[in-house]
Amino acid sequence: MKSLIHLFVFISVLGFNNQSTSNDTDAVKGDLLITVEGLKNQKGQIGILLFNKKEGFPSNKEMALKEILLPIEGNTLQYSFKNLPFGDYAVTVMHDENKNKKLDTNLLGIPKEGNGVSNNVVNKLGPPKFKKALFTLDQEQYSINIKVKYRNK
């Protein structure tokens, strides 16, 4: 009788684990629409980095969840990341005017090309902080606007 009870408990636990695993694969997802505003010209391209953790933020593309380079066709641009799991994210944008696929900076590390961050965070000393740029994707359709800022070269 004891072994029958143990077998029932084992099968019940196994069934529960299988059920929770299938729910994990059915995670709720949404689309993130990013509108980039304030481009001063149509030179080069726009780079967008999507982060879901602070490591590498704001500019390490190897640590970004997703990266996209887009041509410019006006002073506003839109791009949508599809089927992202609900959760916390931060986005950085750069206006790569010379198409070298990186944000050019001066000797002090100040950007020479336009850039922006989700929540339009501006940090006067050093790069923007992940925590301040963080937003929560919690809808099937979620939109953010990022204003590109330019500094004197």
N, C-alpha and C positions, 0 to 999 in steps of 0.2 A: 504494500500500500504506500509506504514512504517513497519508494522509487517512482511510483505512478504520480505522486504529488510533485516530486522533483521534475519529472518529465513535463508535467502540465505547466509548471512555473517556467521552465526553460523555453517551452514552445511559446508561452505568452510573452515572455521577454523578447524572444527572437522576433515574434510578430510585431511587437511594439517598436523595436529598433528598425525593422524594415519599413514600417509606416512613417516614422519620423525621417528616415533617409529619403523617401520619395517626396515628402513635403519640402525638404531642403532643395531639391532640384526644381521645385515649382515656386521658387522665390518670386516675390512680387517685383516687377520690373517697370521701368518708365523710360521715357525719352527726355533728354536734356537739350533744349533749344538755347543756343548761345547767340546773342546779337552783339556784334562788335561795332562800336560807334566811334566817331571822331577821327577817322583816318585822314591824314593831311594830304595824301596823294595816292596814286595807284601804282607806285613803284614797288617792285619786289613781290612779297607774299606775306600771308599771315600764318603764324605758327600758333597752334593751340595745344596746351598740355593739360590733361585731366589727371588729377591726383585723388587717391582715396586714403592716403596716409601722409604724415608730415615729412617723412624721410624723402629727401630730394627736392622738396618744394622750395622755391618756386621754379627752378630752372633746369634741374637734372632730368633730361628726357629719358634716360635709361631707367629711372625710378618711377616715371610717370605711368599711370595705368594705361593711358592712350595718348597718342600724338597724331596731329594732322597738320599738313601744310596746304594752304588754299590760295588760289590766285585772287587778286583784288579787282573788283569791277565797279567800284564806286567808293563813297566815303562811309558806307555801312556794309556789313557782311553778316550772314547768318549761317550757322552750321548746327546740325543736330546729331548728338551721340544717341544711338538707338539701343533699346533693351538693356539698360543699366540696372543692376539690382538696386532696390531702394537702399539708401544709406547716405553717409556724409562724404562730400566731395569739395574740392577747391580747383579753380581753373586759372591758368595764366595764359596771357596772349602777348605775342610780340609782333611788331611790324618789321619784318626782315627785309628792309629796303634793298640790300645788296645780295639777297638770296644765298647767303653763306650758311644758312640753317642754324644760326646762333644769334643771341642778343649781344651786339657789340657794346663794349663799355670803354670808358676812358681809363687812365692810369689809376684813378681812385675807385674804380668799380661802378661809377655812375653810368647808367645806360645812355648810349648815343642814339639808340633807335627807340621808337615808340613802344610802350608796353602797358599792360593793364592786368588787373587781378579781379577775381570774383568779389562781390560786395564793394567794388571800386575802392579797395583799401589802398591808401597811400602812406608809406612809411618814410619819414624824412631822413632817418639815419638807418641805412641798411635795407635789406630786402624785406618785403611784407611777410608777416607771420601767417602760418598756415591756419592757426586758430581764428584769426580775424577774417580770413578769406573763406572759411568753411560755411557751407550751406547744406541743407538736408533735402535730398531728392526723395519725396514721399508722395508723389502723384504720378499718374501715367503720362502726363504732359507737364513738364516743369520748364520755366523760362528764366534766364538771367540776362542782364545787359552789362557789358563791360565797356567802359570808356577808355580809349587809348590815350595815354598821357605822353607828351614829348618834352624833353628837357633840352636845354641848349647844349650843343656839342662843344 
